[in-house]
């Protein structure tokens, strides 16, 4: 399952809530307890975006 999405939803709805999983199932990121291709693509894009943000921050710091 997309960990970033699960973390965000659990923060919003509570750690013990089953609503985050219902939302991810409804979105198509998961099918039952299994991650779907859409969910994998979401996770991959999130990781790529975070790497870009991290790389730009490192470049800014190193220029100083």
N, CA, C and O of each residue as an XYZ file, in Angstrom:
256
protein
N       0.832     -1.171      0.000
C       0.000      0.000      0.000
C       0.879      1.238      0.000
O       1.989      1.205      0.530
N       0.414      2.300     -0.570
C       1.192      3.536     -0.557
C       1.384      4.023      0.881
O       0.445      4.506      1.513
N       2.597      3.892      1.381
C       2.883      4.218      2.783
C       2.625      5.682      3.096
O       2.099      6.004      4.162
N       2.991      6.578      2.172
C       2.780      8.006      2.422
C       1.298      8.307      2.582
O       0.908      9.108      3.432
N       0.481      7.671      1.771
C      -0.964      7.891      1.822
C      -1.555      7.280      3.098
O      -2.403      7.889      3.750
N      -1.108      6.098      3.437
C      -1.583      5.452      4.658
C      -1.241      6.303      5.878
O      -2.080      6.490      6.760
N      -0.023      6.814      5.932
C       0.412      7.632      7.059
C      -0.446      8.900      7.174
O      -0.880      9.277      8.263
N      -0.676      9.542      6.034
C      -1.471     10.774      6.017
C      -2.909     10.499      6.452
O      -3.470     11.252      7.248
N      -3.501      9.437      5.941
C      -4.888      9.126      6.283
C      -5.033      8.691      7.738
O      -6.013      9.043      8.395
N      -4.062      7.925      8.247
C      -4.130      7.507      9.650
C      -3.975      8.703     10.578
O      -4.574      8.744     11.652
N      -3.174      9.671     10.162
C      -3.021     10.880     10.970
C      -4.353     11.629     11.039
O      -4.715     12.179     12.080
N      -5.067     11.643      9.929
C      -6.337     12.361      9.862
C      -7.478     11.613     10.557
O      -8.287     12.228     11.252
N      -7.548     10.281     10.372
C      -8.687      9.520     10.877
C      -8.396      8.698     12.131
O      -9.313      8.116     12.712
N      -7.149      8.643     12.549
C      -6.790      7.869     13.746
C      -6.086      6.579     13.373
O      -6.381      5.969     12.346
N      -5.159      6.176     14.213
C      -4.325      5.005     13.938
C      -5.121      3.703     13.937
O      -4.782      2.776     13.202
N      -6.156      3.621     14.736
C      -6.939      2.387     14.854
C      -8.133      2.334     13.894
O      -8.850      1.334     13.852
N      -8.344      3.393     13.136
C      -9.504      3.479     12.253
C      -9.314      2.622     11.003
O      -8.196      2.454     10.516
N     -10.417      2.086     10.494
C     -10.358      1.330      9.248
C     -10.704      2.209      8.043
O     -10.667      1.743      6.904
N     -11.031      3.449      8.286
C     -11.402      4.375      7.214
C     -10.262      4.598      6.216
O     -10.537      4.650      5.017
N      -8.989      4.733      6.639
C      -7.925      4.918      5.649
C      -7.889      3.805      4.597
O      -7.659      4.069      3.416
N      -8.117      2.565      5.030
C      -8.101      1.440      4.095
C      -9.316      1.473      3.175
O      -9.218      1.113      2.002
N     -10.452      1.903      3.701
C     -11.649      2.034      2.870
C     -11.434      3.097      1.805
O     -11.851      2.928      0.659
N     -10.789      4.184      2.180
C     -10.519      5.261      1.226
C      -9.561      4.778      0.137
O      -9.793      5.019     -1.048
N      -8.482      4.096      0.541
C      -7.518      3.611     -0.450
C      -8.149      2.569     -1.370
O      -7.813      2.512     -2.553
N      -9.056      1.745     -0.848
C      -9.772      0.790     -1.686
C     -10.671      1.516     -2.673
O     -10.722      1.158     -3.850
N     -11.378      2.531     -2.199
C     -12.288      3.305     -3.057
C     -11.521      4.037     -4.154
O     -11.995      4.146     -5.284
N     -10.309      4.546     -3.808
C      -9.471      5.252     -4.783
C      -8.894      4.309     -5.829
O      -8.559      4.733     -6.935
N      -8.779      3.040     -5.484
C      -8.178      2.080     -6.395
C      -6.711      1.839     -6.108
O      -6.041      1.143     -6.871
N      -6.196      2.399     -5.024
C      -4.797      2.194     -4.654
C      -4.592      0.812     -4.044
O      -3.484      0.276     -4.053
N      -5.668      0.245     -3.517
C      -5.624     -1.088     -2.931
C      -6.863     -1.854     -3.385
O      -7.891     -1.268     -3.725
N      -6.736     -3.175     -3.379
C      -7.877     -4.054     -3.626
C      -7.875     -5.050     -2.475
O      -7.116     -6.019     -2.474
N      -8.732     -4.796     -1.500
C      -8.689     -5.590     -0.273
C      -7.429     -5.228      0.486
O      -7.207     -4.065      0.822
N      -6.606     -6.228      0.755
C      -5.349     -5.966      1.468
C      -4.158     -5.905      0.530
O      -3.020     -5.785      0.982
N      -4.404     -5.985     -0.773
C      -3.329     -6.003     -1.772
C      -3.203     -4.647     -2.447
O      -4.202     -3.984     -2.729
N      -1.951     -4.239     -2.706
C      -1.713     -2.989     -3.423
C      -1.951     -3.234     -4.914
O      -1.602     -4.293     -5.435
N      -2.537     -2.267     -5.590
C      -2.804     -2.379     -7.019
C      -1.689     -1.690     -7.807
O      -0.804     -1.056     -7.231
N      -1.746     -1.824     -9.115
C      -0.773     -1.159     -9.978
C      -0.858      0.359     -9.797
O       0.158      1.052     -9.809
N      -2.073      0.858     -9.631
C      -2.263      2.289     -9.399
C      -1.592      2.710     -8.091
O      -0.951      3.759     -8.031
N      -1.737      1.902     -7.057
C      -1.112      2.192     -5.770
C       0.407      2.172     -5.866
O       1.076      3.017     -5.271
N       0.957      1.217     -6.611
C       2.403      1.155     -6.796
C       2.908      2.375     -7.553
O       3.959      2.928     -7.229
N       2.153      2.787     -8.563
C       2.540      3.966     -9.337
C       2.493      5.222     -8.463
O       3.359      6.090     -8.575
N       1.485      5.317     -7.593
C       1.389      6.461     -6.684
C       2.597      6.513     -5.753
O       3.176      7.577     -5.535
N       2.973      5.362     -5.209
C       4.119      5.289     -4.298
C       5.414      5.654     -5.028
O       6.246      6.390     -4.499
N       5.574      5.136     -6.237
C       6.777      5.416     -7.027
C       6.882      6.910     -7.351
O       7.962      7.492     -7.250
N       5.763      7.531     -7.741
C       5.760      8.960     -8.054
C       6.070      9.779     -6.809
O       6.814     10.757     -6.878
N       5.508      9.389     -5.677
C       5.765     10.107     -4.432
C       7.255     10.037     -4.079
O       7.856     11.050     -3.719
N       7.841      8.861     -4.180
C       9.270      8.702     -3.878
C      10.116      9.550     -4.824
O      11.087     10.174     -4.397
N       9.756      9.575     -6.096
C      10.484     10.371     -7.086
C      10.394     11.858     -6.752
O      11.393     12.576     -6.799
N       9.198     12.307     -6.417
C       8.996     13.717     -6.061
C       9.794     14.091     -4.813
O      10.392     15.166     -4.752
N       9.801     13.208     -3.828
C      10.526     13.487     -2.591
C      12.037     13.516     -2.840
O      12.751     14.306     -2.223
N      12.523     12.662     -3.736
C      13.949     12.671     -4.072
C      14.331     13.981     -4.755
O      15.411     14.518     -4.510
N      13.449     14.494     -5.608
C      13.712     15.761     -6.291
C      13.753     16.910     -5.288
O      14.619     17.781     -5.373
N      12.830     16.913     -4.350
C      12.784     17.959     -3.330
C      14.036     17.891     -2.474
O      14.637     18.919     -2.163
N      14.426     16.697     -2.097
C      15.622     16.514     -1.271
C      16.866     16.965     -2.033
O      17.725     17.638     -1.463
N      16.976     16.609     -3.304
C      18.138     16.980     -4.102
C      18.237     18.489     -4.262
O      19.335     19.044     -4.199
N      17.110     19.164     -4.468
C      17.162     20.618     -4.629
C      17.541     21.295     -3.314
O      18.239     22.309     -3.321
N      17.094     20.750     -2.195
C      17.451     21.311     -0.889
C      18.939     21.135     -0.621
O      19.584     22.030     -0.074
N      19.478     19.999     -0.998
C      20.908     19.746     -0.803
C      21.724     20.697     -1.661
O      22.745     21.217     -1.211
N      21.284     20.932     -2.898
C      22.001     21.859     -3.784
C      21.997     23.268     -3.205
O      23.019     23.954     -3.243
N      20.854     23.712     -2.665
C      20.767     25.048     -2.084
C      21.694     25.193     -0.890
O      22.357     26.219     -0.734
N      21.743     24.187     -0.061
C      22.587     24.225      1.130
C      24.061     24.230      0.742
O      24.861     24.959      1.326
N      24.413     23.413     -0.247
C      25.824     23.289     -0.626
C      26.357     24.536     -1.321
O      27.570     24.744     -1.348
N      25.484     25.372     -1.884
C      25.908     26.591     -2.570
C      26.286     27.694     -1.581
O      27.000     28.630     -1.939
N      25.820     27.588     -0.364
C      26.076     28.638      0.634
C      27.485     28.602      1.138
O      27.860     29.417      1.981
